[in-house]
Amino acid sequence: MAGQRFQFIDLFAGCGGLSLGFEQAGFTPVLVNEIVPQFCETYRKNRNLPNEAYFVGDICELNSQSSLTSFEGIDLVCGGPPCQSFSMANRQRIIDDPRNQLYKEFLKFLCRVRPKFFVMENVRGMKSYWEEIKSNFNEYLNANNSDYQFSCDIVLAEDFGVPQHRERFIVIGNRIGIDPQLVFRKIKEYKKTPFVLRDALFGLPSLGVKKEKGRNDFEDDNTGYTSIEFEYPITDFYNFINGDRHISHLYNHKNRFNNSRDVEIYTLLPQGGNSLHPSIEAIMPYKRRNGIFKDKYFKLQEEKICRTITSHMKFDCNMYIHPWYSRGLSPREAARIQTFPDDFIFYGAQNSWYAQIGNAVPVKLAQAIGNVVYSFLL
């Protein structure tokens, strides 16, 4: 969007997928909070913000800062507080569960800053606790007659063009008199047919099998590069994530080491095949626990959207086997599936690239939400 730039704060920002979507919608970050320095390094190096815009540390420390008064009444606060128990059956009140202290701190921050709008995103399992969450938000936000209205919905990334099945629980609230259900209805007007996995992978270098373990500094045409000059084929998907910009480098496109057994499994499995497929029965190492490990290996399907990209990729890519080659997805391929633009560079160790990408909100999903919030702030 063009015209006025609104200001926002991103809490638990990670490498900045949610932020980037809001920036594309017309917002400017003025305060960024992330506790992991490597993640914040990626956020910082992909933007041109002053040092004082970053608070690298615990949100509990941030909430104790007297300087927060300078942000009171800001246009938007967004974030996704990590809440381990939301996906588990638990009778303990959410607000009292020590694992969910960060959720409580998110609410405290909203009370301190009192933004016009807020957006909180989390796992689908949080929806099961909605009645308690409503009570928590009312207890914190409306204790001083702030008159916030808020609502929630489950949003699917694929509904906004993202070539990936990813369900997110979204809470949107405001204190400027906008019906939050109307906000969600407007977001759904941005729906479009999703791209498929083939669209995201098309045109990138193939890469081969990385045969040496522990040589993360070694780069060549077979194992890939942290950065190399590259001419992208211009496709609808390229324009979807990059706009009309010309990008002349390929970043973070590196293979990872796999042992010979895994490479053989990658080769034998057909697209859509998992650990139970007969093609790998003779070499499957977990046969006694097939019911548990049926998705220990999974070969992605080019004509479908990808399964949910997660931070588990930092350990292995066995559940994300490339549909065409005997390897897992590279970080750049995973980033494309998350709709990061091709010139967004991930910093730190290669395993950290995967963690940053897997923890992020798909950029184009975030942009759709941002477009609607922007329109109401106008």
C-alpha positions in Angstrom: 0.0 0.0 0.0 1.1 3.6 -0.6 0.6 6.8 1.4 0.7 7.1 5.1 3.0 4.9 7.2 1.6 3.7 10.5 3.9 2.6 13.3 4.0 -0.8 15.1 5.8 -2.8 17.7 6.7 -6.5 17.2 7.1 -8.7 20.2 8.7 -12.1 20.0 9.7 -11.0 16.5 12.0 -13.8 15.5 13.7 -13.1 12.2 10.7 -10.9 11.2 8.2 -12.7 9.0 5.2 -11.1 10.7 6.9 -7.8 10.7 7.8 -8.0 7.0 4.2 -8.7 6.1 3.0 -5.6 8.0 5.8 -3.5 6.4 4.6 -4.6 3.0 1.1 -3.4 4.1 2.4 0.1 5.0 3.6 -0.1 8.6 7.0 0.9 10.0 8.5 -0.9 13.0 9.7 1.4 15.8 10.3 -1.2 18.5 11.4 -4.8 18.0 11.7 -7.4 20.8 13.5 -10.7 20.4 15.3 -12.8 23.0 17.5 -14.8 20.6 20.5 -12.7 19.4 21.0 -14.7 16.1 17.3 -14.3 15.2 17.5 -10.6 15.9 20.7 -10.3 13.8 18.7 -11.5 10.8 15.9 -9.1 11.6 18.3 -6.2 11.9 20.5 -6.9 8.8 17.4 -7.0 6.6 16.3 -3.6 7.6 17.7 -0.1 8.2 16.4 0.8 11.7 18.3 2.6 14.4 19.9 0.6 17.2 17.5 2.0 19.7 14.6 0.3 17.9 15.8 -3.1 19.2 15.4 -4.7 22.6 17.3 -8.0 22.5 16.2 -9.7 25.7 13.4 -11.0 27.9 10.0 -9.3 27.5 9.8 -9.3 31.3 12.7 -6.9 31.3 11.1 -4.8 28.5 7.9 -4.5 30.5 9.9 -2.9 33.4 11.3 -0.1 31.2 10.0 3.4 32.0 10.7 4.4 28.4 7.6 2.4 27.2 5.5 5.5 28.0 6.8 7.1 24.8 5.0 4.4 22.8 1.6 4.9 24.4 -1.2 5.0 21.9 0.9 3.5 19.1 -1.0 2.3 16.0 -0.3 -1.5 16.4 1.3 -4.1 18.6 1.8 -7.6 17.2 3.4 -10.8 18.3 3.2 -14.5 19.0 4.1 -15.4 22.5 5.5 -18.9 22.8 2.9 -21.0 24.8 3.9 -24.6 25.1 0.8 -26.0 26.7 -1.8 -24.6 24.3 -1.5 -27.7 22.2 -2.0 -30.0 25.1 -4.9 -31.1 27.3 -4.4 -29.1 30.5 -7.0 -28.1 33.1 -4.8 -25.5 34.8 -5.7 -22.0 34.0 -3.6 -20.6 31.1 -2.7 -17.4 32.9 -1.4 -19.4 35.9 0.6 -22.0 33.9 4.3 -21.1 34.5 5.1 -22.2 30.9 2.8 -19.5 29.7 4.4 -16.6 31.5 5.2 -15.0 28.2 1.5 -14.8 27.2 0.9 -13.0 30.5 3.7 -10.6 29.7 2.2 -9.9 26.3 -1.0 -8.8 28.0 1.0 -6.6 30.4 2.7 -5.0 27.5 -0.6 -4.2 25.8 -1.8 -2.6 29.1 1.4 -0.4 29.3 1.3 0.8 25.7 -2.5 0.7 24.9 -2.2 0.4 21.1 -5.0 1.3 18.8 -4.9 -2.3 17.3 -3.2 -5.5 18.4 -2.7 -8.8 16.6 -1.7 -11.9 18.5 -0.9 -15.1 16.6 -0.4 -18.6 17.9 -0.9 -22.3 17.3 -4.4 -23.7 16.4 -4.6 -25.5 19.8 -5.0 -22.1 21.5 -8.6 -21.9 20.1 -9.7 -24.6 22.6 -8.9 -22.1 25.4 -10.8 -19.2 23.9 -13.2 -18.7 26.8 -10.3 -18.4 29.2 -8.4 -16.2 26.8 -11.3 -13.8 26.6 -11.5 -13.7 30.3 -7.7 -12.9 30.5 -7.9 -10.2 27.9 -10.9 -8.6 29.6 -9.2 -8.8 32.9 -6.0 -7.1 31.7 -7.1 -4.8 28.9 -10.4 -3.5 30.1 -9.6 -3.2 33.8 -9.1 0.6 33.3 -12.1 1.1 31.0 -10.0 0.8 27.9 -13.0 -0.4 25.9 -11.1 -2.9 23.7 -13.1 -5.0 21.3 -11.4 -8.3 20.2 -12.2 -11.6 18.5 -10.4 -14.6 17.2 -10.4 -16.9 14.2 -8.4 -19.8 12.7 -6.6 -18.5 9.5 -5.2 -20.8 6.9 -2.0 -19.6 5.1 -3.0 -21.4 1.9 -6.0 -19.1 1.6 -3.7 -16.2 0.9 -1.6 -17.8 -1.9 1.0 -19.4 0.4 2.1 -22.8 -1.0 1.8 -24.4 2.5 -0.8 -25.9 4.8 -0.4 -23.8 8.0 -3.1 -23.0 10.5 -2.8 -20.1 12.8 -4.9 -18.9 15.7 -5.3 -15.1 15.4 -6.7 -12.7 17.9 -7.3 -9.1 16.7 -8.5 -6.3 18.9 -8.8 -2.5 18.8 -10.0 0.4 20.9 -11.2 2.7 18.1 -14.7 1.2 17.7 -14.1 -1.3 14.9 -16.1 -4.6 15.0 -13.3 -7.2 15.1 -15.5 -9.7 13.2 -15.7 -7.2 10.4 -11.9 -7.1 10.4 -11.8 -10.9 9.9 -14.4 -10.7 7.2 -12.3 -8.1 5.4 -9.2 -10.3 5.7 -11.0 -13.1 3.9 -11.5 -10.8 1.0 -7.8 -11.2 0.3 -8.1 -14.9 -0.4 -6.6 -16.3 -3.5 -5.8 -19.7 -4.9 -2.6 -21.0 -3.4 0.5 -21.7 -5.4 1.7 -25.3 -5.1 5.1 -26.6 -4.1 6.4 -26.8 -7.7 5.9 -23.1 -8.1 8.1 -22.3 -5.1 10.9 -24.7 -6.1 10.9 -24.1 -9.9 14.1 -22.7 -11.3 16.4 -23.0 -8.2 19.7 -25.0 -8.6 19.2 -28.7 -8.0 22.1 -29.4 -5.5 23.4 -32.9 -4.9 24.2 -35.1 -2.0 26.5 -33.5 0.6 28.9 -36.3 1.5 31.1 -34.7 4.2 29.7 -34.3 7.7 30.6 -31.2 9.7 31.9 -29.1 6.7 29.4 -26.3 6.9 32.0 -23.9 5.7 32.5 -25.8 2.4 30.5 -24.6 -0.5 30.3 -25.7 -4.2 27.8 -26.3 -6.9 26.9 -29.7 -5.4 26.2 -28.6 -1.8 25.2 -25.0 -2.5 26.1 -21.5 -1.4 25.4 -18.9 1.3 25.4 -16.3 -1.5 26.0 -16.5 -5.2 25.1 -14.5 -8.3 22.0 -16.0 -9.8 19.4 -15.2 -12.5 15.9 -16.2 -11.4 13.3 -17.2 -13.9 10.5 -14.7 -13.8 7.3 -16.6 -12.9 4.0 -15.7 -11.2 5.4 -17.0 -8.0 8.6 -14.9 -8.3 6.4 -11.8 -8.7 4.2 -12.9 -5.8 7.0 -12.9 -3.3 9.3 -10.3 -4.9 7.0 -7.9 -6.7 8.7 -6.3 -9.8 12.2 -6.1 -8.2 15.1 -7.6 -9.9 17.1 -9.8 -7.6 20.5 -11.0 -8.8 21.8 -13.2 -5.9 20.7 -16.5 -4.5 21.0 -16.7 -0.7 20.9 -19.5 1.9 20.6 -22.3 -0.7 22.7 -25.1 0.8 22.2 -28.8 1.3 22.9 -30.6 4.6 24.7 -33.8 5.3 22.7 -37.1 5.3 24.0 -40.6 5.9 23.9 -43.1 3.1 20.8 -44.9 4.5 18.8 -41.7 4.5 19.9 -40.8 1.0 18.8 -44.2 -0.2 15.4 -43.7 1.5 15.1 -40.3 -0.1 15.8 -41.9 -3.5 13.4 -44.8 -3.2 10.4 -43.0 -1.8 7.9 -41.8 -4.4 6.2 -38.4 -3.9 3.7 -38.6 -1.1 5.4 -41.7 0.3 6.1 -42.0 4.0 7.9 -44.4 6.4 5.3 -47.1 5.8 5.8 -47.2 2.0 6.8 -50.6 0.7 9.7 -49.2 -1.3 11.7 -48.7 1.8 10.4 -51.5 4.0 13.7 -53.4 3.8 15.8 -50.5 5.1 13.3 -48.6 7.3 15.1 -48.4 10.7 11.9 -47.9 12.8 9.8 -50.9 11.7 8.9 -51.9 15.2 7.4 -48.5 15.8 5.8 -47.8 12.5 2.6 -46.4 14.0 4.7 -43.7 15.8 7.2 -43.0 13.1 5.0 -43.2 9.9 6.0 -39.5 9.2 9.6 -39.9 10.2 10.2 -39.7 6.4 7.9 -38.0 3.9 8.5 -37.1 0.3 6.8 -33.9 -0.7 4.4 -33.7 -3.6 5.1 -31.1 -6.3 1.5 -30.7 -7.4 0.2 -30.0 -3.8 0.9 -27.4 -1.2 3.7 -28.2 1.2 3.1 -29.6 4.7 3.7 -27.1 7.5 7.2 -25.8 7.6 8.5 -26.0 11.2 11.6 -25.4 13.2 12.2 -29.1 13.5 14.0 -28.7 10.2 17.0 -27.6 12.2 17.4 -31.2 13.3 16.7 -33.0 10.0 14.7 -32.6 6.9 13.4 -36.2 6.7 9.8 -35.0 6.7 10.6 -32.5 4.0 12.2 -34.6 1.3 12.6 -32.7 -2.0 10.1 -34.1 -4.6 12.8 -34.2 -7.3 16.1 -34.8 -5.6 17.6 -37.1 -3.0 17.9 -34.4 -0.3 15.8 -32.3 2.0 14.6 -28.8 1.3 17.3 -26.1 1.5 16.7 -23.1 3.8 16.0 -20.9 0.7 13.4 -23.4 -0.6 11.7 -23.4 2.9 11.9 -19.6 3.0 10.1 -19.4 -0.4 7.4 -21.7 0.9 7.0 -19.2 3.8 6.8 -16.5 1.1 9.9 -14.6 2.2 11.3 -12.5 -0.7 14.4 -13.9 -2.4 16.7 -11.1 -1.1 15.8 -11.7 2.5 19.0 -13.1 4.0 19.2 -15.4 7.0 22.2 -15.1 9.3 23.9 -17.4 11.8 24.6 -21.1 11.5 22.7 -23.1 8.8 20.6 -24.9 11.4 19.6 -21.6 12.8 18.4 -20.6 9.3 16.0 -23.5 9.5 14.8 -22.5 13.0 14.2 -18.9 12.0 12.2 -19.9 8.9 10.2 -22.5 10.7 9.2 -20.2 13.5 8.1 -17.4 11.2 4.6 -16.3 10.1 4.2 -16.6 6.3 4.9 -13.1 5.0 1.9 -13.0 2.6 -0.5 -14.1 5.4 0.9 -11.3 7.6 0.5 -8.9 4.7 -3.2 -9.7 4.2 -3.8 -9.1 7.9 -1.8 -5.9 7.8 -3.6 -4.6 4.7 -6.9 -4.7 6.6 -5.6 -3.2 9.8 -4.1 -0.5 7.7 -7.4 0.3 6.0 -9.2 0.7 9.3 -6.5 2.9 10.8 -6.9 5.2 7.8 
